Amino acid sequence: MNVSDRRDRGVWGSVDRTLDVAIRSHLADPDGVEEPFLPDAEGKRPVSVHQNKSWSSLLIVTAVATTLGTVIPAGYNIGILNSPQQVIVDFCNSSILHTYGTAIEETPLELLWAFVVSIFLIGGGMGALMGGSIANRIGRKNALLVNSLMNVIAAIFFGTCGIAQSVEVLLIGRFIVGIGAGMSTSFMPLYMSEISTPATQNVLGLLCPVGINLGLFIGQVLSLEKLLGNEDNWNVLLALTCIPALLCLAVWYYLPETPRYLFVLQQQTDLAFKELSRLRGLPVDQLGPEMEELRREATRVTAEIPKDGLNTTHSQSSWTLKTIWAKKSLRWPFACVVVMHLGNQLSGINAVLYYSTDIFLSAGLDKQQAELALLGAGFINVVMTACVVFLTARFCRRPLMMISTIGVSAFLVVLALCIFFISKASWIPYCCIAALLIYVVFFDVGVGPLPFFLPSELIPAGPRPLIMSLGCLVNWSTNFLVGMTFPSLQNLMGVYIFVMFAAATVVQAVFLFFKLPETFRPTRSFSPASLSVLH
């Protein structure tokens, strides 16, 4: 009896079957209409009496565990350094004094703090670039294991840096957790897209931005001075990044490898169908439409391999930036992915959040109230990103992106004007708060989440991991550049920096208006197969 059989017949198999009954009663389509997986070449949809069972307990557990082990720690580590900044700066100074016997002056200390912040982004860029390659070499499931372990290892460094009185240990931890965060943004959407069904692809495809924003919000809450953002607990605050990762590791053994990876890339047919059966909670003989789609996708991937690709088993490794750009059907979708990730950071979201505390203070709130108002903005960020799940299930992607970019641009200008005239009238600070919150809403409609969701619909399976990795590399690199140049640009331009971000968002909107294809299809068809315009 092999490992997979023992899983199916053991405790997990019993739990899986028990949960299926309860979960499907709530998640099955209310109209009872069957959900075929893919239209055939004539546009007819194959029928299977069991295909309305879109959600299985294993699919839900996999989605939750993957989100816990990857993007929630990524978002958490983005949002935890703002409140305890002075405490960590003091630690850096005392660490240098303890290790080298000398205190450093204010300017070098500011540079050291900037390095503590930016080394996370450097690691993120490296992790984003490696994420797709690692997922191809060792599989999606094993990549999840690597990602979760990196968060645990980083937490060990965070927990011991105070005892060791070593800023170097803190820096190593920030670098490792940054690599893990970058990996998560490139391979986690890939993993989710490869285990989804037409009825679940909107939810699973948006778990990446939802998880990042949820982790960011949790970090903002826990980093409050009254909780963990103080001298006694700041290293515990950083080390808590291991908690969601450990929860993921607790169930990792039972999680599936994606059938698409096994069948299309590794050509392990029997194992792919066995994992597909586990994911859907159905016998193999009732999964004909999905099995046929895997065969068609394997044929497409083989046909798309660059001429110098020698081995179909390693077809994804045959793709390079040069071969992607040389293929006309991939050139503009690839450019759209890059532009969306650029726009995600050049929309000025980090600058707006940086200004938000000052805006709330100018409206007459005290420091504690301003912190709570900032948490309110973070909560809106989470809720709106979650609402995009319902928007993408019902509306076309192009209008969502156009509405988002236009709204972001307009309210960046409004916010700049309100800040410029903030002392002219008592009601203007409240206009600033309203403009800031409306800006966050428009950002979360499209500019924020769609760069992580659309590549799975735009790009075919072969080059998809590389393109998603390159897109996330652009995102992290732009985040780093904006973070490093923002203080200087702020001193140079003042509030007009928001106008610069608005102009960048307008450029993004114009490019995507002309080049972004519509990928939305009704949930009863499988979107990647319907993108014949791209192939």
Secondary structure, DSSP 8 states (H G I E B T S, - for coil): --HHHHHHHSHHHHHHHHHHHHHHHHHS-TT-----S---TTS-----TTTT----HHHHHHHHHHHHHTHHHHHHHHSSSSTTHHHHHHHHHHHHHHHHS----HHHHHHHHHHHHHHHHHHHHHHHHHHHHHHHHH-HHHHHHHHHHHHHHHHHHHHHHHHHT-HHHHHHHHHHHHHHHHHHHHHHHHHHHHH--TTTHHHHHTHHHHHHHHHHHHHHHHTSTTTT-STTTHHHHHHTTHHHHHHHHHHGGG----HHIIIIIS--HHHHHHHHHHHHTS-GGG-HHHHHHHHHHHHHHHHHS-TT---GGGGGGG--HHHHHHSHHHHHHHHHHHHHHHHHHHT-HHHHHHHHHHHHHHTT--HHHHHHHHHHHHHHHHHHHHHHHHHHHHS-HHHHHHHHHHHHHHHHHHHHHHHHTTTT-TTHHHHHHHHHHHHHHHIIIIITTHHHHTHHHHS-TTTHHHHHHHHHHHHHHHHHHHHHHHHHHHHHHGGGHHHHHHHHHHHHHHHHHHH-------TTS-GGGG-GGG-
